[in-house]
Amino acid sequence: MKDKIRILVAGGDMRQVYCAGKLSAISDTYVMGFSADLIPEKMNLTQAVTDKNGFYDFVVLPVPPLDENGMITAPFNNKKINPDEIKTLLKPEAIIFAGKYDKKLSDVFSGHEIIDYMEREELSLKNAVPTAEGAVEIALNELPVTLNGLKVLIVGLGRIGTSLAEILKGFGADITVAVHNAKGTAKARIIGIKSVCTDKMDTDYQLVFNTVPEMIFNAELLKRFSDDTLFIDLASKPGGIDFDSAVTLGKKVVWALGIPGKTAPITSGEFIAETVAGIIEERGFFNE
């Protein structure tokens, strides 16, 4: 049987710790960017070996992998993690896993294959539920009224929009979904909620969730909503709300990025681990 593969989980928030904990069941897993007191004792994780070049088969980086200074994103580490240092620790054929990376990371790890685990369909499906649950938690904390009977608009009926609709139905909210096409209209009807075309939606809602990553709520549209309306944008950058105009107009807007890592780090970390493990298995690394 092949020796156990070595995986380095470097940087990130607490979901990366739980990702490492899950991966430790199938590999020799090491962590970098977390003090020992942040790691639950039952995980028995090992701090990274940093004195051996070409030691690791894989590295799992966070979402996003680099901060504004080009260092590995590591909010729980006092010392900056230089990606060049990590590169020397990798085997020549090592694979990089990262979430929502850009060209800067490709330049640093040139010569290595980089896989964006956030683009995997299975992870997107799994993350929809903790994202929706976290969004509802935000609404409950921000609103001075109950969700029961509240007029709620959901823009987009993809994975997250659908999960949101199902949760809000349980609260007894009055839900309308804004969709672009007949497919969305049919889907809304099947799950038992009202629908409207995105370009014809009303503005008399007390709570608006946006899940579409394109500019929909411009200044002109925002003006038509009540100042008491709460907007929660769940879309990835660039988002779907003109935030500068929202601030100028005095609208209440929350751009809720990275919800799974904030509200459900155990679950979302294990989801990342399952996705990474699945990709590694697809490549045949676990075969005898």
MARPADREN-50490 format. One record per residue (C-alpha): residue number from 1; residue in three letters; x, z, y. Coordinates in pm, 1 decimal, m for minus. Each point is the difference from the previous one (the first is absolute). Layout:
// residues N
+-----+------+----------+----------+----------+
|  nr | rest |       px |       pz |       py |
+-----+------+----------+----------+----------+
| NUM |  Ala |        X |        Z |        Y |
...
+-----+------+----------+----------+----------+
***
This chain:
// residues 288
+-----+------+----------+----------+----------+
|  nr | rest |       px |       pz |       py |
+-----+------+----------+----------+----------+
|   1 |  Met |      0.0 |      0.0 |      0.0 |
|   2 |  Lys |    119.4 |    m70.7 |    351.4 |
|   3 |  Asp |    129.4 |    286.7 |    210.7 |
|   4 |  Lys |   m251.4 |    138.1 |    245.1 |
|   5 |  Ile |     m4.2 |   m189.9 |    324.0 |
|   6 |  Arg |    105.4 |    182.0 |    315.8 |
|   7 |  Ile |   m235.3 |     m1.1 |    297.7 |
|   8 |  Leu |     83.9 |    127.6 |    347.0 |
|   9 |  Val |   m294.9 |    105.7 |    217.2 |
|  10 |  Ala |    137.5 |     15.5 |    353.1 |
|  11 |  Gly |   m174.0 |    125.5 |    313.0 |
|  12 |  Gly |   m366.8 |      3.8 |     90.4 |
|  13 |  Asp |   m268.1 |    265.0 |     15.3 |
|  14 |  Met |   m133.4 |    226.5 |   m274.3 |
|  15 |  Arg |   m161.5 |   m284.5 |   m191.8 |
|  16 |  Gln |    353.1 |   m119.5 |    m83.3 |
|  17 |  Val |     71.7 |    339.0 |   m157.6 |
|  18 |  Tyr |   m305.7 |    m31.7 |   m222.4 |
|  19 |  Cys |     92.8 |   m360.2 |    m68.7 |
|  20 |  Ala |    339.0 |    121.0 |   m123.3 |
|  21 |  Gly |   m165.5 |    269.7 |   m208.7 |
|  22 |  Lys |   m214.9 |   m258.1 |   m175.9 |
|  23 |  Leu |    291.2 |   m239.2 |    m53.7 |
|  24 |  Ser |    214.3 |    276.7 |   m150.4 |
|  25 |  Ala |   m212.0 |    m24.1 |   m317.2 |
|  26 |  Ile |    134.1 |   m349.2 |    m70.0 |
|  27 |  Ser |    342.0 |     m5.2 |    165.8 |
|  28 |  Asp |    290.3 |    203.3 |    128.0 |
|  29 |  Thr |   m138.1 |     50.2 |    350.1 |
|  30 |  Tyr |    195.2 |    129.9 |    298.3 |
|  31 |  Val |   m115.9 |     81.9 |    352.3 |
|  32 |  Met |    166.6 |    m29.7 |    337.3 |
|  33 |  Gly |   m134.9 |    118.8 |    333.9 |
|  34 |  Phe |   m176.7 |    318.4 |   m109.1 |
|  35 |  Ser |    125.6 |    355.9 |      0.1 |
|  36 |  Ala |    m36.0 |    187.1 |   m327.8 |
|  37 |  Asp |   m268.3 |    232.3 |    139.5 |
|  38 |  Leu |   m236.0 |   m296.6 |     49.5 |
|  39 |  Ile |     12.9 |    m98.2 |   m366.0 |
|  40 |  Pro |   m242.2 |    186.1 |   m230.3 |
|  41 |  Glu |    196.8 |    187.8 |   m266.5 |
|  42 |  Lys |   m201.2 |   m145.7 |   m286.9 |
|  43 |  Met |    124.3 |   m348.8 |     88.0 |
|  44 |  Asn |    360.1 |     85.5 |    m80.0 |
|  45 |  Leu |    124.8 |   m291.9 |    210.3 |
|  46 |  Thr |    370.3 |    m60.1 |     52.6 |
|  47 |  Gln |    158.4 |    m51.9 |    339.6 |
|  48 |  Ala |    162.6 |   m339.8 |     33.5 |
|  49 |  Val |    343.7 |    m74.9 |   m137.3 |
|  50 |  Thr |    183.0 |   m143.5 |    299.6 |
|  51 |  Asp |    360.6 |    m21.7 |   m121.1 |
|  52 |  Lys |    m40.0 |   m281.1 |   m253.0 |
|  53 |  Asn |    m19.4 |   m362.1 |    104.7 |
|  54 |  Gly |   m227.3 |   m222.5 |   m207.6 |
|  55 |  Phe |   m188.1 |    295.7 |   m147.1 |
|  56 |  Tyr |   m369.0 |    m88.7 |     48.8 |
|  57 |  Asp |   m213.4 |   m272.3 |   m154.4 |
|  58 |  Phe |   m283.5 |     31.5 |    253.8 |
|  59 |  Val |    m67.8 |    164.0 |    333.0 |
|  60 |  Val |   m345.1 |     88.1 |    132.1 |
|  61 |  Leu |    m18.1 |      8.4 |    380.5 |
|  62 |  Pro |   m293.2 |    126.7 |    210.5 |
|  63 |  Val |   m270.1 |   m158.5 |    215.5 |
|  64 |  Pro |    144.8 |   m129.9 |    228.0 |
|  65 |  Pro |    353.6 |     11.5 |   m140.2 |
|  66 |  Leu |    190.3 |     m3.1 |    331.1 |
|  67 |  Asp |    m54.0 |    194.0 |    321.1 |
|  68 |  Glu |     43.8 |   m136.6 |    351.5 |
|  69 |  Asn |    376.6 |     59.6 |    m22.2 |
|  70 |  Gly |     43.2 |   m190.6 |   m324.0 |
|  71 |  Met |     45.9 |    314.9 |   m207.6 |
|  72 |  Ile |   m197.8 |     81.3 |   m314.7 |
|  73 |  Thr |   m324.3 |    170.5 |    106.3 |
|  74 |  Ala |     56.6 |    363.9 |    m95.6 |
|  75 |  Pro |   m212.6 |    244.7 |    203.1 |
|  76 |  Phe |     89.1 |    292.3 |   m227.6 |
|  77 |  Asn |    374.8 |    m44.4 |     24.3 |
|  78 |  Asn |    227.9 |    133.0 |    273.4 |
|  79 |  Lys |    267.1 |   m259.4 |    m72.2 |
|  80 |  Lys |    m54.2 |   m368.4 |     65.4 |
|  81 |  Ile |      8.3 |   m218.4 |   m310.8 |
|  82 |  Asn |    190.9 |   m319.7 |     62.8 |
|  83 |  Pro |   m129.2 |   m284.8 |   m218.7 |
|  84 |  Asp |    356.3 |   m129.9 |    m37.1 |
|  85 |  Glu |     87.6 |    323.1 |   m181.5 |
|  86 |  Ile |   m280.9 |    m60.0 |   m246.5 |
|  87 |  Lys |    109.7 |   m357.4 |    m58.2 |
|  88 |  Thr |    338.6 |    112.7 |   m133.5 |
|  89 |  Leu |   m174.1 |    223.1 |   m255.9 |
|  90 |  Leu |   m197.0 |   m287.0 |   m153.4 |
|  91 |  Lys |     94.9 |   m219.5 |   m290.3 |
|  92 |  Pro |     55.4 |   m364.6 |    101.2 |
|  93 |  Glu |   m326.9 |   m101.7 |   m169.7 |
|  94 |  Ala |   m197.0 |    301.8 |    125.7 |
|  95 |  Ile |   m351.7 |    m57.2 |    131.5 |
|  96 |  Ile |   m132.0 |    151.1 |    323.8 |
|  97 |  Phe |   m358.4 |    125.6 |     23.9 |
|  98 |  Ala |   m134.5 |     54.9 |    352.4 |
|  99 |  Gly |   m330.8 |      6.3 |    183.9 |
| 100 |  Lys |    m72.9 |   m237.1 |    288.6 |
| 101 |  Tyr |    362.2 |    m96.9 |     56.4 |
| 102 |  Asp |    127.5 |   m260.3 |    244.4 |
| 103 |  Lys |    302.3 |   m222.1 |     51.0 |
| 104 |  Lys |    220.9 |    293.0 |    103.5 |
| 105 |  Leu |    m18.5 |    140.1 |   m351.0 |
| 106 |  Ser |     59.6 |   m342.8 |   m153.3 |
| 107 |  Asp |    315.2 |    m34.9 |    208.2 |
| 108 |  Val |    133.8 |    341.1 |   m105.5 |
| 109 |  Phe |    m67.2 |    m55.7 |   m369.1 |
| 110 |  Ser |     87.1 |   m369.1 |    m11.1 |
| 111 |  Gly |     80.7 |   m100.8 |   m354.6 |
| 112 |  His |   m257.2 |    239.5 |   m145.0 |
| 113 |  Glu |   m357.1 |    m81.4 |    m91.9 |
| 114 |  Ile |   m248.1 |    194.1 |    215.5 |
| 115 |  Ile |   m356.2 |     61.4 |   m117.6 |
| 116 |  Asp |   m271.3 |    121.2 |    236.8 |
| 117 |  Tyr |   m208.3 |    232.2 |   m215.5 |
| 118 |  Met |   m266.4 |     25.6 |    271.3 |
| 119 |  Glu |    m86.6 |   m365.0 |    m58.0 |
| 120 |  Arg |    m88.5 |     58.5 |   m363.3 |
| 121 |  Glu |   m373.0 |    m32.6 |    m64.0 |
| 122 |  Glu |    m15.0 |    299.2 |   m233.6 |
| 123 |  Leu |    145.7 |    230.0 |    265.3 |
| 124 |  Ser |   m231.5 |   m133.7 |    270.2 |
| 125 |  Leu |   m299.4 |     68.1 |   m221.9 |
| 126 |  Lys |    113.7 |    352.9 |    m81.8 |
| 127 |  Asn |     85.2 |     84.4 |    361.7 |
| 128 |  Ala |   m343.5 |   m104.3 |    126.4 |
| 129 |  Val |   m164.3 |    324.2 |   m111.6 |
| 130 |  Pro |    246.2 |    249.9 |    157.2 |
| 131 |  Thr |      2.3 |   m215.3 |    315.0 |
| 132 |  Ala |   m379.1 |      8.8 |     22.4 |
| 133 |  Glu |    m14.4 |    371.6 |    m76.6 |
| 134 |  Gly |    262.2 |     71.0 |    267.3 |
| 135 |  Ala |   m188.2 |   m211.2 |    254.1 |
| 136 |  Val |   m319.8 |    193.1 |    m62.7 |
| 137 |  Glu |    195.0 |    325.3 |     37.2 |
| 138 |  Ile |    121.8 |   m118.2 |    341.4 |
| 139 |  Ala |   m356.6 |    m80.7 |    103.7 |
| 140 |  Leu |   m123.9 |    342.0 |   m110.7 |
| 141 |  Asn |    272.9 |    168.7 |    204.1 |
| 142 |  Glu |    m49.7 |   m213.1 |    310.8 |
| 143 |  Leu |   m377.8 |    m22.8 |     22.6 |
| 144 |  Pro |   m223.6 |    276.6 |    138.8 |
| 145 |  Val |   m289.2 |   m114.9 |   m221.4 |
| 146 |  Thr |    m69.7 |    m44.5 |   m369.9 |
| 147 |  Leu |     42.6 |   m327.6 |   m183.4 |
| 148 |  Asn |   m348.1 |     31.3 |   m142.6 |
| 149 |  Gly |   m220.0 |   m248.0 |    185.7 |
| 150 |  Leu |    288.8 |   m113.3 |    221.0 |
| 151 |  Lys |     11.5 |   m368.5 |     93.7 |
| 152 |  Val |    326.9 |   m126.7 |   m146.3 |
| 153 |  Leu |    158.8 |   m344.5 |     22.8 |
| 154 |  Ile |    262.3 |   m111.0 |   m251.1 |
| 155 |  Val |    186.1 |   m317.9 |     93.3 |
| 156 |  Gly |    112.0 |   m175.5 |   m315.8 |
| 157 |  Leu |   m116.3 |     48.4 |   m357.4 |
| 158 |  Gly |    320.4 |    m27.2 |   m194.8 |
| 159 |  Arg |    142.5 |    273.2 |   m220.7 |
| 160 |  Ile |      9.4 |    268.5 |    270.2 |
| 161 |  Gly |   m327.8 |   m101.7 |    163.2 |
| 162 |  Thr |   m178.9 |     12.9 |   m333.6 |
| 163 |  Ser |    142.3 |    343.9 |    m83.1 |
| 164 |  Leu |   m102.2 |    123.0 |    345.5 |
| 165 |  Ala |   m354.2 |   m126.7 |    m45.3 |
| 166 |  Glu |    m38.5 |    176.8 |   m333.2 |
| 167 |  Ile |    127.4 |    331.3 |    139.0 |
| 168 |  Leu |   m212.2 |    m19.0 |    315.7 |
| 169 |  Lys |   m310.4 |    m77.4 |   m204.6 |
| 170 |  Gly |     49.2 |    337.8 |   m162.6 |
| 171 |  Phe |    m10.6 |    164.5 |    342.7 |
| 172 |  Gly |   m325.1 |   m176.1 |     83.1 |
| 173 |  Ala |    149.8 |   m205.0 |    284.6 |
| 174 |  Asp |   m184.3 |   m301.3 |    143.4 |
| 175 |  Ile |    255.1 |   m267.1 |    m92.0 |
| 176 |  Thr |     41.1 |   m356.1 |    122.8 |
| 177 |  Val |    292.5 |   m219.5 |    m97.7 |
| 178 |  Ala |    130.5 |   m285.7 |    214.7 |
| 179 |  Val |    107.2 |   m296.1 |   m213.4 |
| 180 |  His |    131.9 |   m351.7 |     57.9 |
| 181 |  Asn |   m179.8 |   m199.0 |   m266.3 |
| 182 |  Ala |   m281.5 |    m28.3 |   m252.0 |
| 183 |  Lys |    213.1 |    161.6 |   m270.0 |
| 184 |  Gly |     23.9 |    317.5 |    207.4 |
| 185 |  Thr |   m373.9 |     m6.9 |     66.7 |
| 186 |  Ala |    m72.3 |    m29.8 |   m370.9 |
| 187 |  Lys |    239.5 |    280.8 |    m85.4 |
| 188 |  Ala |   m161.3 |    229.0 |    258.1 |
| 189 |  Arg |   m341.1 |    m70.0 |   m147.9 |
| 190 |  Ile |    123.4 |     77.7 |   m351.7 |
| 191 |  Ile |    137.6 |    340.5 |     99.6 |
| 192 |  Gly |   m310.6 |     76.8 |    204.3 |
| 193 |  Ile |    109.4 |     m5.6 |    363.8 |
| 194 |  Lys |    m94.1 |   m208.7 |    303.6 |
| 195 |  Ser |    222.0 |   m279.4 |    125.6 |
| 196 |  Val |     52.4 |   m200.0 |    316.8 |
| 197 |  Cys |    229.8 |   m285.9 |     98.0 |
| 198 |  Thr |    311.6 |    130.0 |    172.4 |
| 199 |  Asp |    m58.7 |   m212.5 |    309.8 |
| 200 |  Lys |   m360.7 |    120.6 |     32.1 |
| 201 |  Met |     31.9 |    374.6 |    m58.2 |
| 202 |  Asp |   m182.8 |    250.9 |    219.9 |
| 203 |  Thr |    179.5 |    276.9 |    182.9 |
| 204 |  Asp |   m234.9 |    296.2 |    m40.0 |
| 205 |  Tyr |    211.5 |    173.9 |   m264.9 |
| 206 |  Gln |    134.1 |    352.9 |     18.0 |
| 207 |  Leu |    284.1 |    m60.6 |   m245.2 |
| 208 |  Val |    197.1 |   m321.0 |    m62.0 |
| 209 |  Phe |    253.7 |    m59.2 |   m277.0 |
| 210 |  Asn |    211.6 |   m312.6 |     26.6 |
| 211 |  Thr |    178.7 |   m127.2 |   m311.2 |
| 212 |  Val |     87.6 |   m352.1 |    118.4 |
| 213 |  Pro |    358.5 |    m58.8 |    129.2 |
| 214 |  Glu |    m92.8 |   m241.0 |    277.9 |
| 215 |  Met |   m108.2 |     56.5 |    358.4 |
| 216 |  Ile |   m376.1 |     52.3 |     m3.2 |
| 217 |  Phe |    m64.6 |    280.0 |    246.2 |
| 218 |  Asn |    135.2 |   m143.6 |    324.7 |
| 219 |  Ala |    m66.3 |    148.1 |    342.7 |
| 220 |  Glu |   m320.8 |   m195.3 |     48.7 |
| 221 |  Leu |   m149.3 |    120.5 |   m327.7 |
| 222 |  Leu |    119.3 |    358.8 |     45.1 |
| 223 |  Lys |   m179.1 |     20.8 |    335.0 |
| 224 |  Arg |   m331.0 |    m46.9 |   m176.7 |
| 225 |  Phe |     40.8 |    309.9 |   m216.6 |
| 226 |  Ser |    m90.3 |    350.9 |    110.3 |
| 227 |  Asp |    284.2 |    224.7 |    110.8 |
| 228 |  Asp |   m116.5 |    238.1 |   m273.6 |
| 229 |  Thr |     69.2 |   m253.7 |   m275.7 |
| 230 |  Leu |    292.7 |     92.9 |   m224.4 |
| 231 |  Phe |    216.4 |   m292.5 |   m116.0 |
| 232 |  Ile |    225.0 |     44.6 |   m304.4 |
| 233 |  Asp |    231.1 |   m295.0 |    m65.4 |
| 234 |  Leu |    122.4 |    m18.6 |   m360.0 |
| 235 |  Ala |    155.7 |   m344.3 |     28.7 |
| 236 |  Ser |    372.6 |    m49.9 |    m30.9 |
| 237 |  Lys |    194.2 |   m130.5 |    297.7 |
| 238 |  Pro |    m98.2 |   m155.4 |    236.1 |
| 239 |  Gly |   m331.9 |    176.1 |    m62.4 |
| 240 |  Gly |   m338.6 |   m118.1 |    116.9 |
| 241 |  Ile |    m49.4 |    194.6 |    324.0 |
| 242 |  Asp |    150.3 |    m56.9 |    344.4 |
| 243 |  Phe |    136.5 |    351.6 |     37.1 |
| 244 |  Asp |    125.2 |    m42.4 |    355.1 |
| 245 |  Ser |   m345.2 |   m109.7 |    112.3 |
| 246 |  Ala |   m159.9 |    279.7 |   m201.4 |
| 247 |  Val |    209.9 |    259.3 |    181.9 |
| 248 |  Thr |    m76.1 |   m156.2 |    337.6 |
| 249 |  Leu |   m371.7 |     m2.9 |    m79.0 |
| 250 |  Gly |      4.1 |    358.0 |   m123.9 |
| 251 |  Lys |   m100.3 |    m85.6 |   m357.3 |
| 252 |  Lys |     74.2 |    232.9 |   m290.5 |
| 253 |  Val |    227.8 |   m185.7 |   m239.7 |
| 254 |  Val |    205.0 |    115.7 |   m298.5 |
| 255 |  Trp |    244.3 |   m242.3 |   m160.1 |
| 256 |  Ala |     23.8 |    152.5 |   m346.2 |
| 257 |  Leu |    304.4 |   m156.6 |   m164.2 |
| 258 |  Gly |    146.0 |    125.9 |   m327.0 |
| 259 |  Ile |   m295.2 |    220.7 |    m87.8 |
| 260 |  Pro |     74.2 |     31.4 |   m374.5 |
| 261 |  Gly |    340.5 |    150.3 |     68.7 |
| 262 |  Lys |   m145.1 |    251.8 |    244.3 |
| 263 |  Thr |   m319.9 |    110.6 |   m171.2 |
| 264 |  Ala |     76.9 |    m57.8 |   m369.3 |
| 265 |  Pro |    380.9 |     m7.0 |    m48.8 |
| 266 |  Ile |    m16.2 |     96.1 |   m368.2 |
| 267 |  Thr |   m250.3 |   m269.4 |    m90.8 |
| 268 |  Ser |    153.5 |   m273.2 |    215.5 |
| 269 |  Gly |    353.1 |     84.6 |   m115.9 |
| 270 |  Glu |   m104.6 |    m26.3 |   m362.3 |
| 271 |  Phe |   m171.7 |   m330.6 |     77.9 |
| 272 |  Ile |    328.1 |   m135.6 |    138.0 |
| 273 |  Ala |    183.7 |    122.1 |   m309.6 |
| 274 |  Glu |   m251.1 |   m166.5 |   m231.6 |
| 275 |  Thr |     38.7 |   m326.4 |    190.8 |
| 276 |  Val |    380.2 |     13.4 |     m5.1 |
| 277 |  Ala |      1.8 |     90.5 |   m370.1 |
| 278 |  Gly |   m235.4 |   m287.6 |    m74.3 |
| 279 |  Ile |    227.5 |   m248.2 |    175.1 |
| 280 |  Ile |    306.5 |    134.4 |   m181.5 |
| 281 |  Glu |   m183.2 |    m30.2 |   m330.9 |
| 282 |  Glu |    m97.8 |   m357.7 |     85.2 |
| 283 |  Arg |    369.7 |    m76.8 |     41.0 |
| 284 |  Gly |     66.4 |    129.5 |   m352.9 |
| 285 |  Phe |    219.6 |    295.6 |     89.7 |
| 286 |  Phe |   m187.7 |    237.2 |   m229.7 |
| 287 |  Asn |     28.5 |   m222.0 |   m306.7 |
| 288 |  Glu |    206.4 |    117.1 |   m289.7 |
+-----+------+----------+----------+----------+
***
